[in-house]
């Protein structure tokens, strides 16, 4: 499992972030596996949401999805889970893989 801080950092183990690190206020453990109570959505719904509310075209999101699968060594037909904001998780262990919003509206993915 990979733990993702939301600050662009990843590690194999959860770690405690102190108030002096990265401008974070307080201390907390970071674990970005998908909690069981969080809703997931079909990818087409996620694409529409990202286009409407984040200005990210569907083809850009689709290209990012393929790149994230490839970067994680996953086949094109691997089953994934998506939250509404474009975060991507493995369906087997619910670990965070990446985000369709990384890079903003268009950065190099069109």
C-alpha positions as CSV (number, residue, x, y, z in Angstrom):
1,X,0.0,0.0,0.0
2,X,1.2,3.5,-0.8
3,X,0.4,6.4,1.5
4,X,-0.1,9.7,-0.2
5,X,0.1,13.0,1.7
6,X,-1.8,15.2,-0.8
7,X,1.3,17.3,-0.8
8,X,2.9,15.4,-3.7
9,X,4.8,12.9,-1.4
10,X,4.3,9.2,-1.2
11,X,5.7,6.5,1.1
12,X,5.3,2.8,1.8
13,X,4.4,3.5,5.5
14,X,2.1,6.1,7.0
15,X,4.0,8.8,8.8
16,X,3.3,11.6,11.2
17,X,3.4,15.1,9.7
18,X,4.4,17.7,12.3
19,X,3.3,21.3,12.2
20,X,6.7,22.4,11.0
21,X,6.6,20.3,7.8
22,X,5.1,21.7,4.6
23,X,3.2,24.5,6.4
24,X,0.8,22.0,7.9
25,X,-0.9,23.0,11.1
26,X,-1.0,20.3,13.7
27,X,0.1,16.7,13.5
28,X,-1.6,13.9,11.8
29,X,-1.1,10.5,10.3
30,X,-1.5,10.4,6.5
31,X,-3.3,7.4,4.9
32,X,-5.0,8.0,1.6
33,X,-6.5,4.6,1.0
34,X,-10.1,4.9,0.1
35,X,-12.3,4.6,3.3
36,X,-15.2,2.1,3.0
37,X,-17.8,4.8,3.6
38,X,-16.7,7.0,0.6
39,X,-18.9,6.8,-2.5
40,X,-17.4,5.8,-5.8
41,X,-18.7,6.7,-9.2
42,X,-18.6,5.3,-12.8
43,X,-15.8,6.9,-14.8
44,X,-18.2,8.6,-17.2
45,X,-19.9,10.4,-14.3
46,X,-16.4,11.5,-13.0
47,X,-15.4,12.7,-16.5
48,X,-18.6,14.8,-16.7
49,X,-18.2,16.2,-13.2
50,X,-14.5,17.2,-13.9
51,X,-15.5,18.9,-17.2
52,X,-18.4,20.8,-15.6
53,X,-16.8,21.9,-12.3
54,X,-13.1,21.8,-13.0
55,X,-12.9,22.6,-16.7
56,X,-11.0,19.4,-17.4
57,X,-12.0,18.0,-20.8
58,X,-13.0,14.3,-20.9
59,X,-10.3,13.4,-23.3
60,X,-7.7,15.0,-21.0
61,X,-9.0,13.0,-18.0
62,X,-9.1,9.8,-20.1
63,X,-5.4,10.3,-21.2
64,X,-4.4,10.9,-17.6
65,X,-6.2,7.7,-16.6
66,X,-4.3,5.7,-19.1
67,X,-1.0,7.2,-18.0
68,X,-1.8,6.5,-14.3
69,X,-2.6,2.9,-15.1
70,X,0.6,2.5,-17.1
71,X,2.7,4.2,-14.4
72,X,1.4,1.7,-11.9
73,X,2.0,-1.3,-14.2
74,X,-1.7,-2.0,-14.5
75,X,-3.4,-3.5,-17.6
76,X,-6.0,-1.3,-19.5
77,X,-8.9,-3.4,-18.2
78,X,-7.8,-3.4,-14.5
79,X,-10.8,-2.6,-12.2
80,X,-10.5,0.8,-10.5
81,X,-12.6,2.9,-8.2
82,X,-13.1,6.7,-8.7
83,X,-14.3,9.3,-6.3
84,X,-16.2,12.4,-7.5
85,X,-13.2,14.6,-7.6
86,X,-11.1,12.3,-9.8
87,X,-9.0,10.4,-7.3
88,X,-8.2,6.9,-8.5
89,X,-8.0,3.8,-6.2
90,X,-7.3,0.2,-6.8
91,X,-10.4,-1.9,-6.4
92,X,-8.6,-4.8,-4.7
93,X,-6.9,-3.0,-1.8
94,X,-8.4,0.5,-2.2
95,X,-5.0,2.1,-2.3
96,X,-4.5,5.6,-3.9
97,X,-3.0,5.5,-7.4
98,X,-3.3,9.1,-8.6
99,X,-5.7,11.9,-9.5
100,X,-7.3,13.0,-12.8
101,X,-7.0,16.6,-11.6
102,X,-3.2,16.6,-11.3
103,X,-1.9,19.0,-13.8
104,X,-4.9,21.3,-13.9
105,X,-7.1,21.9,-16.9
106,X,-4.7,20.9,-19.7
107,X,-1.1,20.7,-18.8
108,X,0.4,18.4,-21.5
109,X,-2.4,15.9,-21.5
110,X,-4.6,17.1,-24.4
